[in-house]
Amino acid sequence: MPDLHVTLVQSDISWEDPEKNLGHFGRLIDDIPGPTDLIVLPEMFNTGFSDHVKKCAESMDGPAIAFLRERSAGKNCMIMASVLIEEGGYYFNRLICMRPDGLFSQYDKRHLFRLSNEYKIMKGGREKIIVNWKGWNILPLVCYDLRFPVWSKNTWQNGKYEYDILVYVANWPASRSSVWKSLLHARAIENLSYVIGVNRIGEDGCKTAHKGNSLIIGLEGRVLCSSEEGMPAIMQYTLSHQRLFEFRETYPFAADWDHFTIH
């Protein structure tokens, strides 16, 4: 399995302005230096975290999905980002994992934020997905999901781990930055996996400030890559498969993990 070259895009998001945001993130993606295997954008990258669903939601045939498909093909890499989607009369905070061939996987955010109206007006997902990309198994989740360790718990069966990388895309408020960073570290340590957290910066339309603090955490809980707080950043890092293998062989804690089911 080859090493994985990842790119994290930490940026402000123009409030409820999809056209402006698509242009902005398009330029950022186009300017990413060199090849990359995976690009991760913040939660609701095209609108910001809005509960104005009638104004901001789009269909799966809308401009945001077309944008991800076009940019993924152009960069020959996977792009992960969440979009507010209307489907079947419901609204979803949907994370898209777009491949260069135009095919994609999708995950609907399970834990809907109780300090906003998200939990009242959107429909939560019921299932996790594991995305295999370049030989790596990746679990993609969204923002508030970070507070629920059971939902992200890795498994180990017959010598195989369910996933190697845990990804969170977020609009996590600056007032709880310490929680964001602490939980990202915890998820890496308890799951014996790399953890990627991509958060926005700037103030949204509700006057909520965001500092970013986008991070890549190693399996031992050490920061491998971090952004300057509150500043736009294109962060690039290469995840080592050899390091993943050696750490798991040295510390075989997974053999003692508890088995459980989620209802």
Buried (B, 14 or more C-beta within 10 A) or exposed (E): EEBBBBBBBBBBBBBBBBEEBBEBBBEBBEEBEEEBBBBBBBBBBBBBBBBBBEEBBBEBEBBBBBBBBBBBBEBEBBBBBBBBBBBEEBBBBBBBBBBBEEEBBBBBBBBBBEEBBBBEBBBBBEEBBEBEBBEBBBBBBBBBBBBBEEBBBBEBEEEEBBBBBBBBBBBBBBEEBEEBBEBBBBBBBBBBBBBBBBBBBBEBBEEBEBBBBBBBBBBEBEEBBBBBBBEBBBBBBBBBBEBBEEBBEEEEEBEEBEEEEEE
